Amino acid sequence: MSAILKSGKLPMKRRMRGITLIELMVIVAVVAILGSLAVGSYRNYLIRAQRTEARMALLRIQAAQEKFFLQNNRYATDGQLTLSPPAGLGISRTTENGNYTLRLQTDSNGNRYRAVATATGGQTRDIAACRVLSIDQDGNKEPAANPECWR
């Protein structure tokens, strides 16, 4: 009975048990905002990380082309991309997780080539400059104007 004041009301500490609906809604709003920022950042991170798949595939093509050149005195054509060595490079037309398609462009003599990786599926949400990556026989990487694409 000592907890009841002379006015007949309970002290403040005993009456407040829990949170109000407004406080709950503020907490939900803050969590939703933080969640949307985190999901956006994570998607951007995934897209940048999956660019590595294209870079590695292009570097594999470059190494395979040099080996093919040593054996045949010319670079392989796009039709020879998937053929097993020694008739071709033995490389799939898509990257390991299917985020990029691969193709070769060669000159008529087979002295020059350009390997191209083009974004497909969810990877097309990447920035426009990094949707198509390429490398040639001299190691020139495109897009050269945006070096972040090759980092």
C-alpha positions in Angstrom: 0.0 0.0 0.0 3.0 2.3 0.3 3.2 2.4 -3.5 -0.1 4.4 -3.7 0.3 8.1 -3.3 -2.0 10.3 -1.3 -3.8 11.3 -4.6 -4.8 7.7 -5.2 -2.6 7.2 -8.3 0.3 4.8 -8.8 3.8 6.3 -9.1 5.2 6.9 -12.6 7.5 3.9 -12.4 4.7 1.4 -11.9 2.3 2.8 -14.5 4.7 2.7 -17.5 5.0 -0.8 -18.8 6.0 -1.1 -22.5 6.1 1.2 -25.4 3.4 3.2 -27.2 2.2 2.6 -30.8 3.9 5.7 -32.0 7.3 4.6 -30.5 6.9 1.3 -32.2 6.1 2.9 -35.6 9.2 5.1 -35.3 11.4 2.0 -34.6 9.9 0.2 -37.6 10.5 3.2 -39.9 14.1 3.5 -38.8 14.7 -0.2 -39.3 13.1 0.0 -42.8 15.2 2.9 -43.8 18.4 1.2 -42.6 17.4 -2.0 -44.3 16.7 -0.4 -47.7 20.2 1.3 -47.6 21.9 -2.0 -46.7 20.1 -3.9 -49.5 21.1 -1.3 -52.1 24.7 -1.3 -51.0 24.8 -5.1 -51.0 23.4 -5.2 -54.6 26.0 -2.8 -55.8 28.7 -4.9 -54.1 27.4 -8.1 -55.8 27.4 -6.5 -59.2 31.0 -5.2 -58.8 32.1 -8.6 -57.4 30.5 -10.5 -60.3 32.4 -8.3 -62.8 35.4 -10.4 -61.6 33.8 -13.3 -63.4 34.1 -11.5 -66.7 37.6 -10.3 -66.1 38.8 -13.8 -65.2 37.1 -15.3 -68.3 38.7 -12.8 -70.6 42.1 -13.4 -69.1 41.6 -17.2 -69.6 40.8 -16.5 -73.2 43.9 -14.4 -73.6 46.1 -17.1 -72.2 44.4 -19.8 -74.3 44.8 -17.6 -77.4 48.6 -17.2 -76.8 48.9 -21.0 -76.5 46.8 -21.5 -79.6 49.0 -18.9 -81.5 52.2 -20.7 -80.5 50.8 -24.0 -81.9 49.0 -22.7 -85.1 50.8 -19.4 -85.9 47.4 -17.6 -85.8 44.7 -16.8 -83.2 41.5 -18.8 -82.9 38.3 -17.6 -84.3 34.9 -17.3 -82.6 33.9 -20.6 -84.1 36.9 -22.2 -82.4 36.1 -20.8 -78.9 34.4 -23.9 -77.6 36.3 -26.5 -79.5 38.7 -28.6 -77.4 42.4 -28.0 -77.9 44.3 -28.2 -80.2 41.5 -27.4 -82.6 40.2 -24.6 -80.4 40.4 -22.9 -77.0 38.0 -25.2 -75.1 36.2 -22.2 -73.4 32.4 -22.0 -72.8 30.4 -19.2 -74.4 29.2 -18.1 -71.0 31.0 -17.4 -67.8 30.9 -19.8 -64.9 27.7 -18.3 -63.3 26.2 -17.2 -66.5 26.5 -13.5 -65.9 28.3 -12.8 -69.1 28.4 -14.2 -72.7 31.8 -14.5 -74.4 32.7 -14.1 -78.0 35.9 -13.5 -80.1 36.4 -11.1 -82.9 39.4 -11.8 -85.2 40.8 -10.3 -88.4 40.8 -12.2 -91.6 44.5 -13.3 -91.2 44.1 -14.4 -87.6 46.9 -12.0 -86.5 44.6 -10.0 -84.2 41.7 -10.8 -81.9 39.4 -9.1 -79.4 37.7 -11.1 -76.7 34.4 -9.6 -75.5 32.3 -10.3 -72.4 28.8 -8.9 -72.5 26.6 -8.7 -69.3 23.4 -10.8 -69.2 20.6 -11.3 -66.7 21.0 -9.4 -63.4 24.4 -8.2 -64.4 22.8 -5.8 -66.9 22.1 -3.6 -63.8 25.8 -2.7 -63.8 26.8 0.8 -64.8 26.6 1.3 -68.5 30.3 1.6 -69.1 31.0 -1.8 -67.5 28.4 -3.9 -69.2 30.8 -4.8 -72.0 34.4 -5.7 -71.2 37.0 -6.7 -73.8 40.7 -7.4 -74.2 42.9 -7.8 -77.3 46.1 -9.6 -78.3 48.2 -6.7 -76.9 46.5 -6.7 -73.5 44.5 -3.5 -74.2 41.5 -3.5 -72.0 38.2 -1.8 -72.8 36.6 0.3 -71.5 39.8 2.2 -71.0 37.9 5.4 -70.0 36.6 3.7 -66.9 39.4 1.8 -65.2 37.1 0.8 -62.3 35.6 -1.8 -64.6 38.9 -3.7 -64.5 39.5 -3.4 -60.7 
